[in-house]
Amino acid sequence: WNFMTGPGASEHGPVVQLLVLGGVLLSLHARGHLVVWNIGQHDEPQCVMNLGQGAKPTCMAHPDTYLNKVVVGFESGALQLWNFMTGRQLFTFSGWGSAVRTVSSSPALDVVGVGLADGRAVLHNLRYDEVLAVFDNAAGVGLAQDSLLGGGAGTARTQGAGGACTAISFRTGAG
């Protein structure tokens, strides 16, 4: 079965991300749809959510302990919290003025890490809609050591190599 050519592919657009949660597969689509599939039953989706007129989703993550919920990041910089079993949007977070490139659940209850296109990484409390910390230059470009390893970060920035924070992970345990 191919998500690019299978049932519904043309109406939902290319797949941006897939996420397996228990017995369901979530597919996030470029044309602003979040589709819920029962694993093993790919003829018809269980639910199709329209994320909003003109929405351009970029990523999604399942926050730990949030039963049947997913956070979706957007090119506009906003985040949305959805219940994927009921198909209801629960909350919209206004964002930080830069496109969301990654969202990652943290080991701390209600907290996600958000990576932005401008290189910032944000720790955000979903329950209270509160920024806990912002790390500027999280992507590592624009360092003062322009000559680091033959140009390294400084060269990458001047050659347009990006600078987005595209991955966030959390570590638990001793030092």
C-alpha positions, -999 to +999 in steps of 0.1 A: +000+000+000+014+034-010+003+066+008+013+087-022-009+068-046-034+050-024-070+060-016-072+096-005-036+105-016-047+131-042-071+149-019-048+151+011-015+158-006+020+143+000+027+128+034+048+151+056+052+126+085+039+092+098+034+084+134+023+050+149+004+052+182-009+019+195-033+004+169-035+036+147-012+052+121-014+090+118-004+105+085+002+143+083-003+157+048+010+188+031-024+200+021-034+205+058-049+172+067-043+147+096-055+113+087-061+084+112-058+049+099-065+017+118-034-005+114-042-034+091-072-017+076-060+008+050-090+009+027-107+037+044-093+061+071-109+061+105-109+099+106-098+128+085-091+162+102-089+194+082-062+215+101-075+248+087-078+268+055-043+272+040-026+253+068+009+240+060+018+214+086+055+206+091+056+180+119+038+163+147+044+146+180+025+127+207+030+143+241+036+116+268+005+110+290-018+128+265-042+100+256-053+102+219-036+136+215-011+149+190+006+183+187+010+196+151+035+223+141+030+246+112+049+267+087+032+298+102+049+290+136+017+280+154+011+247+171-023+229+174-033+202+199-057+176+184-076+147+198-071+123+169-098+098+180-126+124+181-112+146+153-114+177+175-090+206+177-084+213+214-061+243+214-041+266+192-007+279+205+002+312+188+039+303+183+071+323+181+072+340+147+091+313+130+082+281+112+081+250+134+106+224+121+103+198+149+083+189+180+094+164+206+078+152+238+100+156+269+102+135+300+087+164+320+049+163+322+031+187+298+064+199+282+075+197+246+106+209+228+099+229+197+126+235+170+122+266+149+134+276+114+153+306+128+175+282+149+158+286+183+147+257+205+118+264+228+107+244+259+069+249+261+044+239+287+013+227+269-010+228+299-003+264+308+006+277+273+038+290+289+074+292+275+098+276+300+130+283+282+143+295+248+177+285+235+190+309+208+213+296+181+203+260+189+211+249+154+248+258+160+252+283+131+267+317+135+293+307+161+320+332+168+346+307+158+342+312+120+374+294+114+363+263+134+372+232+113+380+252+082+351+276+083+324+253+098+294+272+111+304+306+097+308+291+062+275+272+065+256+304+074+271+325+046+265+297+020+228+295+030+230+261+046+201+268+068+202+272+105+169+257+115+167+236+146+154+204+130+158+178+158+154+178+196+159+150+220+158+147+257+180+126+280+171+112+314+193+095+340+226+103+357+250+130+343 
